[in-house]
Amino acid sequence: MASHLIDFLLIGNNFGTPEMREVWSETNRLHQQIAVEVALALAEGELGVIPAQAAQAIAERADASALSIEEIAGNAAQMKHSLMPTLTALQKQCGDAGEYIHYGATTQDIVDTGTILQLQHAFDIIERDAGVFAQELKRVAKKYQYTVMPGRTHGMQALPTTFGFKVAVWLDEFIRHLTRLRDIKPRVLTGNISGAICTYASFGEQGPEIERRTLNKLGLNVPNIGWQSARDRISEFASVTVLISGTLGKIGNELYNLMRTEINEIEEPFSAGKIGSTTMPHKRNPAALEGLASLTAPLFKSASLIYESMHVEHERDAMSWRAEWIALPEVCIYLSAQLQNAIAILRGMTVNEQQMLANLHLQGGLLLSEKVMFEVGKKLGKQTAHHLVYECAMKAYEQHRDFKDVLLADPVLARNCSAAELEQWLDPTNYIGCAPQKVDDVIRFAEQSGLLPDTVGSRV
């Protein structure tokens, strides 16, 4: 019976995807470890380290799907070892050739390299979904390139912007994430077959060649030197998942706030029959957005556990190593849920353009105080203009008056500004700066990066 939310049938898909859970399942872990053992045997057979006939027999007979995890687990309870029961079962499966299984290798060679094979699959999923999400960001940014809305700082309305500009900032951020994934991939997807303390002593002079051939067969990169005591690869991967998750959590929280009843500028996808509350029938809660934002904190905590694994004593210890076993699947599974959720949100999100426009006028023109100040400053000087416009802005705010009326009531401003000029200056659509242009700039850069998937076939 499942005891972790990740594996719950009822709510497990809120915390991960079936695809990513399968990558980190106990069954797949076993399959990848057996794959490493087979590749090692074949490499050693080619080099005459073990009989070629035995290597071929191991390759033909080794079948992870035919092994009983329950039986292996029972033996593990007796042996108090994480890999030896698997080797015993594999030896039995391969008959006489089983004597040559795991020849010269140490447990961590197999477990680490098997983990990297799992991580290779996870990496592909994350790259794919991050690319699709970036493509969706591009689409939304372009669609709402000219959709004017209030920009906010410190939680308060600041200046007009466009929704497309807001999304383009996220797109640019995600292109950096995709670049990071591309850059770390060869470093992270590196195996390790070097013996007990990485000196190849058990393999003899052919040790480095055995490692090279084994890892080549597995499609993994070859290290310069054994990394059993150097866990930076795993931590670097965790660091990039932290950055991606951080962006996704920020986006989820931002859209959550824009969906507030009083703001009402966006709404997450809604489908018939979706329940917002067990007691308030009217509720259409931001459940998907909350789910998106909520997974960043646990991912951060799991990643911090991975960082702890960098503290290794001497050439190897299991205290730090086991932290990766716990946390690496978690960061991948949490991130898979966030990415899939984020893609679905962008594809089904409603953007309330009319409400964005209405919110621009909530403060009776105060949102454009900067524009007025700079225009008046052309006539009276910037500092003088700031003082005059500030006094009018505070009066309009505190007396709940229209900003334009207060400006025209000021004798100095009335002599230097016409009602027609103020009308133009207080139009939020006239003060969005280079926002639309920057959307195009970001999209152009994203397309030139070569990191976005083709539009056709990018939907997951």
Secondary structure as the mmCIF struct_conf table of DSSP 4:
data_model
#
loop_
_struct_conf.conf_type_id
_struct_conf.id
_struct_conf.beg_label_comp_id
_struct_conf.beg_label_asym_id
_struct_conf.beg_label_seq_id
_struct_conf.end_label_comp_id
_struct_conf.end_label_asym_id
_struct_conf.end_label_seq_id
BEND BEND1 HIS A 4 HIS A 4
HELX_RH_3T_P HELX_RH_3T_P1 LEU A 5 ASP A 7
TURN_TY1_P TURN_TY1_P1 LEU A 9 ILE A 11
HELX_RH_3T_P HELX_RH_3T_P2 GLY A 12 ASN A 14
TURN_TY1_P TURN_TY1_P2 PHE A 15 PHE A 15
HELX_RH_AL_P HELX_RH_AL_P1 PRO A 18 VAL A 23
TURN_TY1_P TURN_TY1_P3 TRP A 24 TRP A 24
BEND BEND2 SER A 25 SER A 25
HELX_RH_AL_P HELX_RH_AL_P2 GLU A 26 GLU A 46
TURN_TY1_P TURN_TY1_P4 LEU A 47 GLY A 48
BEND BEND3 VAL A 49 ILE A 50
HELX_RH_AL_P HELX_RH_AL_P3 ALA A 52 ARG A 61
HELX_RH_3T_P HELX_RH_3T_P3 ALA A 64 ALA A 66
BEND BEND4 LEU A 67 LEU A 67
HELX_RH_AL_P HELX_RH_AL_P4 ILE A 69 MET A 79
TURN_TY1_P TURN_TY1_P5 LYS A 80 LYS A 80
BEND BEND5 SER A 82 LEU A 83
HELX_RH_AL_P HELX_RH_AL_P5 MET A 84 CYS A 94
HELX_RH_3T_P HELX_RH_3T_P4 GLY A 95 TYR A 100
TURN_TY1_P TURN_TY1_P6 ILE A 101 GLY A 104
HELX_RH_AL_P HELX_RH_AL_P6 THR A 107 LYS A 143
TURN_TY1_P TURN_TY1_P7 TYR A 144 TYR A 146
STRN STRN1 VAL A 148 THR A 153
TURN_TY1_P TURN_TY1_P8 HIS A 154 GLY A 155
STRN STRN2 MET A 156 THR A 162
HELX_RH_AL_P HELX_RH_AL_P7 PHE A 163 VAL A 188
BEND BEND6 LEU A 189 LEU A 189
STRN STRN3 THR A 190 THR A 190
TURN_TY1_P TURN_TY1_P9 ALA A 196 ILE A 197
BEND BEND7 CYS A 198 THR A 199
TURN_TY1_P TURN_TY1_P10 ALA A 201 PHE A 203
HELX_RH_3T_P HELX_RH_3T_P5 GLY A 204 GLN A 206
HELX_RH_AL_P HELX_RH_AL_P8 GLY A 207 LEU A 218
TURN_TY1_P TURN_TY1_P11 GLY A 219 GLY A 219
STRN STRN4 ASN A 221 ASN A 221
HELX_LH_PP_P HELX_LH_PP_P1 VAL A 222 PRO A 223
BEND BEND8 ASN A 224 ILE A 225
TURN_TY1_P TURN_TY1_P12 GLN A 228 SER A 229
HELX_RH_AL_P HELX_RH_AL_P9 ASP A 232 LEU A 258
TURN_TY1_P TURN_TY1_P13 MET A 259 MET A 259
BEND BEND9 ARG A 260 ARG A 260
TURN_TY1_P TURN_TY1_P14 THR A 261 ILE A 263
BEND BEND10 GLU A 265 GLU A 265
STRN STRN5 ILE A 266 GLU A 267
TURN_TY1_P TURN_TY1_P15 ALA A 272 GLY A 273
BEND BEND11 GLY A 276 GLY A 276
BEND BEND12 THR A 278 THR A 279
TURN_TY1_P TURN_TY1_P16 PRO A 281 HIS A 282
HELX_RH_AL_P HELX_RH_AL_P10 ALA A 287 SER A 294
TURN_TY1_P TURN_TY1_P17 LEU A 295 LEU A 295
HELX_RH_AL_P HELX_RH_AL_P11 THR A 296 GLU A 308
TURN_TY1_P TURN_TY1_P18 SER A 309 MET A 310
TURN_TY1_P TURN_TY1_P19 HIS A 314 GLU A 315
HELX_RH_AL_P HELX_RH_AL_P12 ALA A 318 GLY A 348
STRN STRN6 THR A 350 VAL A 351
HELX_RH_AL_P HELX_RH_AL_P13 GLU A 353 LEU A 360
TURN_TY1_P TURN_TY1_P20 HIS A 361 GLY A 365
HELX_RH_3T_P HELX_RH_3T_P6 LEU A 366 LEU A 368
HELX_RH_AL_P HELX_RH_AL_P14 SER A 369 LEU A 380
HELX_RH_AL_P HELX_RH_AL_P15 LYS A 382 GLN A 399
TURN_TY1_P TURN_TY1_P21 HIS A 400 HIS A 400
HELX_RH_AL_P HELX_RH_AL_P16 PHE A 403 ALA A 409
BEND BEND13 ASP A 410 ASP A 410
HELX_RH_AL_P HELX_RH_AL_P17 PRO A 411 ASN A 416
HELX_RH_AL_P HELX_RH_AL_P18 ALA A 419 TRP A 425
TURN_TY1_P TURN_TY1_P22 LEU A 426 LEU A 426
HELX_RH_3T_P HELX_RH_3T_P7 PRO A 428 ASN A 430
TURN_TY1_P TURN_TY1_P23 GLY A 433 CYS A 434
HELX_RH_AL_P HELX_RH_AL_P19 ALA A 435 SER A 449
TURN_TY1_P TURN_TY1_P24 GLY A 450 GLY A 450
BEND BEND14 LEU A 452 LEU A 452
HELX_LH_PP_P HELX_LH_PP_P2 PRO A 453 ASP A 454
BEND BEND15 THR A 455 THR A 455
TURN_TY1_P TURN_TY1_P25 VAL A 456 GLY A 457
#
